[in-house]
């Protein structure tokens, strides 16, 4: 499970959030361009119900009073077979069952350690958050493994350790992350008199709620005080705070930007706790109604094209968690929320995951996303099944869980129920030829539909105020035959600096370490006002072209009036990617074009331009000869004669704690290529050609 930090956004009081919102027109999208590429074909969906999907997809269908009758009564609701239902648990997939028992046995002697105060203090003192988070996650992972083991075996030998885990976690002062404590002096330790809810308060509460649901009778046989303790702690730490105080991750339907993945991620776990722990029908409906209103604050701000600005790996926490909410609501209401699956924006949100797949193992990784794709095949298949999206189902089906490990929590339980049907489906990755997300301003193009051969590019516009933002407007990544060539570094290991005022002192967050330009010594700046304009995408059998103006990504001191960047993929006989820049500058001292690669590179001499040769070895087959690619800059126009270009290649040293994440993703291989143009002229034009050397 990835760790994230939310953006504190303006929010109304919860009382203002709870009533159903009146109908309103769909808010304008962030970009006005009409998509040049049709959405991937899917089977027809059921008609949309007369709710208000623009502003209240979840909360506009039923009133709080109606929810009380729509939801299955607490005492009658059995979302999954309990431990006593041996007809189910004794007959689950034998490999899965063996995995559950083996993983539980590994934790029979697990030591339930107290998390030292100094682990929490370390986040403020040194920036380290991993010591605290690792110990916290180990305890929750152990509890989950032991729970599944007892469900699979039912011999009682894991029960005492489960109780130890439950009691130890209930004894913790803080269920969240040390990195999520309020900022300011003296906030290095949690104030237990002022509980609030972060990501891990939500996930911990849900874990304990499932333990109570599945093993409640076994707990009562040991002590009558275990289940009341679980319910007391969930109420005190989660259910009461979300109703009594505004949290930043709630967001606001009328003001933006919208909340990030914290909102649906926490809502999905809040919903688990409300449905399982709250036994009073009216109070349960009140909690669920609150969840729906808060979750709609996430949905209303999401772009119509379904694009996740946090990247495909955060899609599982953002869109995926929103789907968890919908799936759980349907499970708790005899499918009273099935209408959501026909909402076109929600369908687009689901499709984003497979649209961003470059090749096996790689996905488009702008912002903090890693380059290696994290894919829960059963989950994606279930999502596609509910959306009736054939592409999504096939994409999920080809990614069977390794060794049949199906995951934890509600998502894992749903995967377990779906496993038999999942294994009957023939999978396949769609590898769409063209993807254009006009609201997110991201374009992706490959040479041929359904294949990974040849060149592939992904390029972005948007703003420098996105969630998990990097200053990267105009950035373009290039792959060849499914292997990275020009790359986006992505994030490093999260530290205190990552989500602080010093975020952009981290090298891989800055524009000069993306495939962008430094203009007159000035970098792109952070904030939503620093943005692309005029983004467009055109495609044909012969080529695909993404174009935008990146001048507003730079502050005034950069002296740039306009900077039109176009990225072209040639699909004909000439297999090539071209990056064209045409700019008008107020001053023209220097421009440096930066390109990042994960391969050895050396400066080369060519006629009429400057070049670098990049050598690529196939990491999966060492017997295949290395491929060479030329990255060449050709200047165009009268200013080309006056300008002089210096080409350098530098290996980036990876030495900090943050760099540990880069090493994990790429290895110690990162190089930056710089085309430094002195006196480029106030009206400049050039083309960078990426081609294979035959």
N, C-alpha and C positions, 0 to 999 in steps of 0.2 A: 504494500500500500504506500503510495507516494505521500510525502508530507508537503503541505502547501500553507501559505499564509494569506488570509483574506485582506481585501482592501476595505478600510472603514469608509462606508458611504453614508450619506445623509439618509435617515430613516424616520418615518413617522412613528408615533406611539403605536403599540400593538393594538390598542382599542380602535385606532383608525384603520388598521390593516384588516381587521376581522370581517366587517360587513362585506357582502357581495358588492363588487364594483359595477356601477352602471355601464351600459353599453357605450362604446366610444369607437371612433374610426381607428383603423390600424395606423400606428405611428409611422412617420416616414422612415425609410431605411437609411442607413448611413451613406449609401451610394445610390445614384439614380440610373446607372447603366443597365441596359437590358441584357440578360445573359445571351451570349452568342452560341452557347452550347446547351442543348436540351438536357434535362435531367435524365439519369439512367432509367430505362423503362422498367416499370414494376407492374405487378398485377393490379387490377382495379380494386379500390378500397370501398368500404361501406360509406354511405352518405354521411356528411357532417351533421351533427345535431345542432339545434338552434341555441347553442351557448354563445358566449362572446369570447372566441379564441384569441382575439387581439389583446385583451386585457385580463381575462379571468378564465382561462382554460379549465382550471381545476376548481376554483372557488365560485365560479358563476353558475354552476349547474344545480347545486343543492344548497338550501339554507342550513344553518346549524341544526334547527329542529328537524329538518328532513334527513340530515345525516344520521341522527339518532335512530331512525327507523330503517334507513338504507343499509347501515352497517350491521353485519351479523352480530347478534348479542354476544357479549364476552364469554359467557358460560357455554355457548354453543359453537364458538369459533374454534376450529381445529385446522390451522393452516398447513400443518405437516404432521405425519404420524408421530405420536409420542413414543417414548422408550418402551412402553408396554405393548405397542403394536408390533409384535414379532413377525406377523405375516409380511410386514413391509421390510423391516430392518434385517431380518434373517435372509431375505431374498434380493437384496440389492446386488449390484454387480460384484462378483467375488473379488476382483482386483481392487476395486474401490474399498470394499469391506476390509480386505487385508491391509491396505494402506492406512485406513483409519486406526486399526488395532496396532499396527507397527509404529505409527507416529505417536500414539498415546503411550506405548511402552517406553519410548524414548524419554518420556517426561514423568515416569513413575517416581523418580528420585529428584525431580526438579526442585531447586531451592527457591522459595518465594521470598526474594530479598526485598528489604525496605529500600526505597530510593533515597539515597543520602541528600540532605539539603544542599550540600556543596555541588551536586550534579545540576541542580536548578540554578544555583548561584553562578555556575561556570558560564552560562549563556551571557550574562552581563560582564563578567570578569574577563573572559578570554574569547568570547564568541562561539565557544563550543556548545552545540546542542545535541550532538549525537550520543554522548554518554547517557544523558537522561532518557532520550527517546529510545535508544537500543534496549535498555533495561525494562522500560515500560512496555515496549512491544514484545519482548521475550515473554513477559508474564501473560500477556493477552493471547499470544500465539500458543503458549503451553495450555492455557485454559481451553482454547478452542480445540486443540488436538485431543486433550483428555475427554472433552465432551463428546466428540465424534467417536472416539474409541469406546466409550461406555454405551453409546447408542448402538454401535455395531456389535458389541460383544454381550452386553447385559449381564455380566457376572458380578458386578459390584466392585471389582478390584480397582477401578479408577475413581470411585466416588469420593473417598477421603481426600485424594489429591485435588479433585475438583472443588471440594469444600474449602480446602486450604487456599486454593487460588481465588475463589469467590471472596473469602474472608480477608485475604491479604489485599486484594484490590479495593474492597470496601474500606479498609483501614487507611488507604492512601489519602493524603491531604488534597491531592489534585489529580484528576483523571486526564487532564490535557497535557500539552507539551510546554516545556519551560519557555520555548520560543514564542508562545502565544499569550504569555502573561502581559497585562497592560504595561505600556512603556512608561518610563519615568523613574525617578529615584525611589529606592525602597521597594521596587516591584520585582525583585528577583525571586521572591517566594510568594506562594499563593495566599491570599487573604481568605481564610475559610469562612469568614462571616459575610463574604460578598461573592457568592458563587455565580459564575457565568459559564456559558457553553461555548466550547471550541470544537474543532473536528473530533478530537479524541475523547472528549466527554461524551459526544454522541455515539461513537463507535463502541466505547466501553459500556455505556448504558445498554446498548442493543445486545452486546455479548452477554451481559448478565441477565437481561430479559429472556433471551433464548435459553440460557441455562435453567432459569426458573421454569420456563414453559415445558422443557423436555424432561427435567429431572425433579420437578417439584415434589412428587410423592417420595422419591428416594431421599431428598433433603429432609422432609418432614419425619421420615423414619429415623433419622439421626438426631435431629433437634428441631423443635418448633420455632426456633429463632432465626433460622437461615433465610427463609423466604421473606419474612417481614423486614429483615435487614436489607436485602436486595431492593425491595420496593421502597423502603425509606430512603436509601441512598439515591436511587434513580429519581424519585420525586424531588429530593432536596437539591440535587446537583443538576437536574435537567428539566423535568416537567414544570416545576415551579418557576425557575428563572426565566424560561422562554415565554411564560405568560405574564410575568411581573415586570420585566424590563426590556427595553429595546436593545438588540444586539446589532452590531455593524453589519453582519452578514445577512440580515433580513433584507436589506436594500429597500428601494422605494419604487412603486409602480409609476409615479409621476415625475420622478427625477432620475437622472442617470449620472455616470454610467451604471449599468446594472451590476449586481453582485456576481462574484466568480463562483468557482466550484464549491466553495464552502456552503453556499446556500442549499443546493439540492443534496449534497453529501450529508450535511447535518439533518436536513429535513427527512431524508430516507430513514435515518436511525431514530430520530425523534418520533417518526410515525410508528416504527416498530415498538418503541417503549410505550407510546400512548395506547396502541391497540392491545398489547400484551399485559401491561401492568395496571392500567386504569380499569377498574371493574364497574364503576358507576356509569350508567349509560349516558346521562347528560354531560358529565364531566369528560367522558371519552369523546363525545361528539364535539365538545368545545376545543379539546386539544387537536383533533383531526381538522376541524375548521380552521384553526390557527395555522397548522402546517400547510394547508392548501393555499391560504392567502399569502404566506411567506414564499412558498415555492413559485407562485405566480409572479412574484416580483423578479424572479430569475427568468422565467419564460418570456415575459413581456419585453424584456430588453434584448433577448437573443436575436441575432440577425435572421432574416427570413430565409437566407440561403443555407442556414444550419451550420455555418462555419464556427468552429471553436478556436478563439484566438489564443487559448492556452496550449493548443497543440493536440495531436492525436493521443498522446499518452495521458493527458488530463481529460480527454473525452470521457473515459470511463468514470471519472469522479464528477464530471459536470453533466453531460447528457446522459451518461450511463446511470448516474444516481437519480436523475429526474425520471428515467424509465423505471428504476427500482420503486420509486414512489407510486407511479401509475400501476405497476404490476402488483404491488402490495395492496393498493386500494381496491383493485379488481378482485384480489383474493379475499379481501375482507368484506366485499359488498355484492358478491354474486355477479361480478362484471358490470357494475353500475357505472364504471368509468371507461368502458371499452371504446366509447366515442373518441377518446383522445387519439387513438391509433390512426384515425382518418384525417387528423389535422396535418396539413401539408408542411407547415414549418417543423412540426415534430418529426415528420417523416424525413425531412431534409437533415435534421439534426442527427438522426440515426445513420443516414447514408454517409455522413462526413467521414466516419471511421474507415470505410473501405475505399473511399475516394482518395485518401491521402497515402495509400500504400504504394510505394515506389517499386519494390521488388521483395522477394522473400527476406524478411529480417530487417527491412528498412522502411521508414515512413518519413514524410515531410516533417521537419523538426524545428520550425521557427520558434522563437521565444525560448522558454525554459525546457522545451521538450527534448528528450534524448533521441539519437538517431535510430536506435534499435526499437522496433515496434513491439509493444506489449499487447498481446492478443489473447483474450479469453474467448476461445472459440464457441463453447457451449452458450455462454452469455450472449454473444453476438448473434448466434443462430436463433436463440429464443426471441431476442429483440426483433430480428428480421421476420420471424414467424408471425409475431403479433402485428407487425407493420405490413405483412404480406409483401415483403420486398425480396424478390428472388435473388437478386445480387447479394444482398446482405446475408441471407441464409446460406448461400453457397460459400461466401467468404468465411463465415463462421465455421461451416462444416469442414473446411480444409484444415482448420487449426484445432485439431483434437487436443485435449489437455494432455500434457506430458505425463506418462505413467498413470493416467486417469486421476490426477489430483484435481479436484473440482472446486476448490476455493472454500472460503469461510462465510459465515453469516447468512443473511437472507439470500444473497446472490448465489452462494454455494449450495444452499438447500434447494433452490429452484433449479440449479444446474443438475443436481442429483436426480430430481424427479424427471428431468427432460433427457437424461443421458441415453436411454434406450432408443428413443425416437431420433435423437441427434446422430447416433451411430449408423442409422439406416440411410442417411442422406449423403449423396455424392457432392463433394465440395469442389470449389474452384474459385480462384481470385479473378475478379472482373478486369482489373488493370485497364480502367477507362482511358481512352485515347486523350480525351480533353476533359478538364474540370475547370470551371470558372465559377468562383464565389464572389459575386459583385459587391455584396455588403462587406464581407471580410477583406475584399480586394486581394485575393490570392488566386493565381492561375497555375495550373499544372498541365503539362503536355508531354506526350511520348510519341514515338514514331508510329506505332501500330497498336490498335486495340487488342487487348488480351495477351500482350507479349512484353517482355522486359528488354529486348534487344535494342541496340542503338542508343542514341542520346535521349535524355529525359531532362526537363527543367521544371523547377517550381520557383515562382517569384512572388513578391508581396509588396503591397502598398500599405493601406491602413493608417494607423497613427502610432506615435511613440508614447501613447498612454494606455496601451492595452494591458490586460491582465498578464502577469509574469513577463512584462515588456522587456525587450531589448531594443536599443536604438538601431533599427535595421530597415528603414524604409528604402525600397529599391533593391533589397537583397535578393540574390538569385542563387539557387543551388543547382548543380549539374551532376548527373549520374550517367554512366555508360555501361550498357549490358548489366544493369542492376547493381553496379558497384559505384561508391561515391568518388567524385572527382573534385569538384568545387563544393565546399561543405559549409553548413551552419554548425558552429561549435556546440550550440545548445547551452545548457546550464552546467555549472560545476556542483560540487557538494554544497548544500545549504549551510550557511553559518549566520551569525548575528548580522553580518554586513549585508547579506543577500537581500533582506527586506528592510533596509534602513535608508537613511539619507545618504549613505555612502555606497549605495548599490552600483552606481555608475563609475565607481573607482575600480570595480572588478573588470578586468581586461575584456573578458568575453561578453560583457554586456554592452560595450561601446561600439559605435559604428565603425571605427577604424579596424576592428577585428571581425567585421562582416564583409561581404562582397559588395562594398559600397565605396563612396568617394569621400576624401577629406578635401575641403575646398578652402583655399587660402589659409591653410593651417587650422581650420575650424571644423569641429565634429558636429554630427547631428545631436539634438538635444531631446530630453525626455519631456513628455507631457502631451495631452491630447491636441493641443494647438499646433504641434509639430506633426504634420501629416502629409500624405500624398493627395494629389488632386488629379482629376481627369483620367482615372484608371479605366482601361478598356481591354477587351480580349477579342481577337478575331482568329478564326480557324478555317482551314480548308484541307483538301487532300495534299496540297503542296507544302503548307507551312502552318505554324501557329505563332501568333504575335501578341505579346502582352506589352502594354505601353502605359506610362504614367509620368506625371511631373513630380519630382522629388524636392523641388526648391524650398517648399515650406517646411521641410524637415530640418532646415538649418536656421540658426538665428541670423539677424540682420548683418552682424559683423562678418559673416561669411561672404557678403557681397555677391549674392547670386539672385538674379532676376527671374530666371527660368532654367530648368534642367529637365529636359525630356529624355527619359530612359526607355528604350524598347528592347525587349528580349525576344528573339526569333529562333524557332526551331525549324530547320529545313527538313522536309519529309521526302524530298525527291531523291535524285541520284546523289546529291551532295548532302551527306549526313553531317550536320553542323549545328552549333548553337552560336548565335551572334548577339552581342550586347552593344547596342548603339546608344551613344550619348550625344545630345545636341543641347548646348547651353549658351545663355547670355549672362555675362558677369559684369558687375560694376567695377571690379578690379580683378586683375588676372596675374597674381604673383605666382601661384602654384596650385596644382591639383595632383592629388595622389589617389590612384585607383588601387584598392586593396582586394586581394582574392585569397581565400583560405583553402588549404588543401591538407589532406592527411597522407600525402605521398611525397617521396623525394622529388625535388624540382631543381633545375639549374637554368641559368640564363643562356639564351641562344641568340645567334646573329641571323637575321633574315633580311631580305631586300625590302626596303620601304617601310620598315616598322621595327618594333621591339618585341621580343618573345621570350617565353619560358617553356622548357620541355618538362612535362610531368610524367614520371614513370610509375606505372601501376602494375602490381603483381596480384594475381588472383589468390585471395586468402584461403579459398576452399580447395584449390588444386595447384600445388607447387610445380607440377609438371608442365603447366601451361606457360608459354613464354610471356614475359611482361609486355604490356601494351604501353605505347608512348602517345602522349597527347601534346599538342602545341597550343599555348595560350598566347595569342599575338595581338598587339595593339597597333592599329593603323590610323594615323591622323589624316584628316580630310580638310581641304580648304586652304586659304591663304596663310592662316596662322601657323600651319604645320611647319613652314620653313623656319619661322622664328623660334618655335618651341624646341626644347631639348628634353629628351626622356632618359631617365636613369632607371634601370631595372635591378631590383634586389630581391633576394630570397632569404628569409630569416627563420630559423627554427625557434619555436616558442618554448621557453623553459617552463616547466610545470612543477612548482615548488611549494605552493601554499596548500592549506587545508581545502580551500575551495577547488583547487586544481585536481584533487583526488577524484572528483566526479568526472572531470574531463579525461583523466587517465583511464577511468573505468569504461568510458564510452568509446574512446578512440585509441588509447595507448599513447605512448610518448612519441607521437608522430606528427604533431601539428606544425605546419609551416605557413608563413604569410608571404605572399608575393606582392610586391609594391611596384607599380608603374608611376614614377614620380616625374611629372611634367612641369618644367619650369617655363614661365612666360607662355602659357597656353593660348593667350589671346582672349579678348573679351567676348568674342563669338567663336566658340569652339565646337568641333564636331569630330568624332572618332568612332571607330568600331573595334571591339574586342572579339576575336574569332576563336572559338574553341573547336578544335578539329583533331581527328586521330591521325597520327603519323603512320602511314602505311609502310 
